[in-house]
């Protein structure tokens, strides 16, 4: 699989195919924390996920809005991303929740008990072991 880390559209399609990944955040005390979440992606490379508002990851993102994600289908190809996370509110929340629901029917993205996060990557790395020699490519965004 030749996945171009410089192509937001290709990265978004890969994330949509995977549908989930691990997000890593930093607690207010500076401790790393990770969690598996469902993911949706926009063609511009933005990534969406939702979480109960009361979770550690949401408290972490409010204190430190930087995030890292790892996404992979079968382990042969993985994508690592680092970027900025925004907890959506108001009109943008409704718009992003509708898109998340379109990609993940039955989700609770619009529920009052949930928060919806938009991640805008700043760095992307593709690790591809599907070939005889592994290929690692990365790109700043």
Secondary structure as UniProt FT lines:
FT   TURN            5..6
FT   HELIX           8..18
FT   STRAND          20..26
FT   TURN            28..29
FT   STRAND          32..38
FT   STRAND          40..41
FT   TURN            43..44
FT   STRAND          47..52
FT   TURN            53..54
FT   HELIX           56..63
FT   STRAND          66..72
FT   STRAND          77..87
FT   HELIX           90..103
FT   TURN            105..106
FT   TURN            109..110
FT   TURN            112..113
FT   STRAND          114..128
FT   STRAND          135..140
//
